[in-house]
Amino acid sequence: MLDEYCTSRRSVLVRAFIDALTLGGVGGTPKPIEMHAHDPKRYVGDMLAWLHQTIPGERENLLILLKGCDKTGGLFCFDNPLSLLKDCDKTGGYFLMINDSAC
């Protein structure tokens, strides 16, 4: 179940990020991030701001998803599930790590 959730959320977030880069918000507000590509500090800052806005919602989703988990069925409860996300260079994605092994 966690794999399907992660795959689904990754697709949604990638699409939302690309839309923020190229289309902007609903009705053109805010403007597309690419409008500021000529100013590297603003461009990178806007991308980081988008991530800063998105991460708390994803954290909340993970906390709700993992709230009722126990050690049965291969799922575990964690006080801070985001601390367990590790970058995987081979796929460019993230895996939930338990005891340094991918789940």
Helices and strands as residue ranges (DSSP letters): H 2-22, G 26-28, G 33-36, H 40-67, G 72-74, G 81-84, E 85-87, E 94-98, E 101-102
